[in-house]
Amino acid sequence: MYELTDKGHAAFRSWLTAPSSYPSLRALRDDLPRLEALCDTFEERAHAIPHRTKAIVLELSLVRRLLSAHRDWIDDVERELGTPS
């Protein structure tokens, strides 16, 4: 069995108190319109590639569903944990 040394415990506590580099929920939500606009742009461009249009549009429908699920998840997190100020 492994155990942390005093130095290891101190390093772990220091790591826990360090600011996270993970984006905030607000940053994640704020990025969704840009990603949705990219989908619109790619769909418009897809029509210039007739032999691939259907596949591209289907792929973009998945991306749009994932973006919608992402937005719903952010709503759930904010509802459960509160909106950060």
C-alpha positions as CSV (number, residue, x, y, z in Angstrom):
1,M,0.0,0.0,0.0
2,Y,1.2,3.5,-0.9
3,E,1.0,6.5,1.3
4,L,1.7,10.1,0.7
5,T,4.6,11.7,2.5
6,D,4.2,15.0,4.3
7,K,5.8,16.6,1.3
8,G,3.3,14.8,-0.9
9,H,0.4,16.0,1.2
10,A,1.6,19.5,1.0
11,A,2.0,19.4,-2.7
12,F,-1.5,17.9,-3.1
13,R,-3.0,20.7,-0.9
14,S,-1.2,23.3,-3.0
15,W,-2.5,21.7,-6.2
16,L,-6.1,21.7,-4.8
17,T,-6.0,25.4,-3.9
18,A,-4.5,26.5,-7.3
19,P,-6.9,28.1,-9.8
20,S,-8.3,25.7,-12.4
21,S,-7.3,26.2,-16.0
22,Y,-10.6,24.7,-17.1
23,P,-12.9,27.2,-18.7
24,S,-15.7,28.6,-16.7
25,L,-19.3,27.7,-17.5
26,R,-19.8,31.2,-18.7
27,A,-16.9,30.9,-21.2
28,L,-18.3,27.5,-22.4
29,R,-21.8,29.0,-22.8
30,D,-20.4,32.2,-24.5
31,D,-18.6,30.0,-27.1
32,L,-21.8,28.2,-28.3
33,P,-23.1,30.9,-30.6
34,R,-19.7,31.0,-32.4
35,L,-19.8,27.3,-32.9
36,E,-23.4,27.4,-34.1
37,A,-22.4,30.1,-36.6
38,L,-19.6,27.9,-37.8
39,C,-22.1,25.1,-38.4
40,D,-24.2,27.5,-40.5
41,T,-21.2,28.5,-42.5
42,F,-20.1,25.0,-43.2
43,E,-23.6,24.0,-44.2
44,E,-23.7,26.9,-46.7
45,R,-20.4,25.8,-48.1
46,A,-21.5,22.1,-48.3
47,H,-23.9,23.0,-51.1
48,A,-20.8,23.7,-53.3
49,I,-19.8,20.1,-53.0
50,P,-22.9,18.2,-54.4
51,H,-21.5,14.7,-54.0
52,R,-20.8,15.4,-50.2
53,T,-23.6,17.7,-49.3
54,K,-25.9,15.1,-47.8
55,A,-23.1,13.6,-45.6
56,I,-21.9,17.0,-44.5
57,V,-25.4,18.2,-43.5
58,L,-25.9,14.9,-41.6
59,E,-22.6,15.4,-39.7
60,L,-23.6,19.0,-38.9
61,S,-26.9,17.8,-37.5
62,L,-25.0,15.7,-35.0
63,V,-22.8,18.7,-34.1
64,R,-25.8,20.9,-33.6
65,R,-27.4,18.2,-31.3
66,L,-24.2,18.0,-29.3
67,L,-24.1,21.8,-28.9
68,S,-27.7,21.7,-27.8
69,A,-26.9,19.0,-25.3
70,H,-23.9,21.0,-24.1
71,R,-26.2,24.0,-23.5
72,D,-28.7,21.9,-21.7
73,W,-25.9,20.4,-19.5
74,I,-24.7,23.9,-18.6
75,D,-28.3,24.9,-17.7
76,D,-28.5,21.8,-15.4
77,V,-25.2,22.6,-13.7
78,E,-26.2,26.2,-13.1
79,R,-29.6,25.1,-11.8
80,E,-28.1,22.6,-9.4
81,L,-25.0,24.5,-8.3
82,G,-26.0,28.1,-8.9
83,T,-24.8,30.6,-11.5
84,P,-21.3,31.9,-10.7
85,S,-21.1,35.6,-10.2
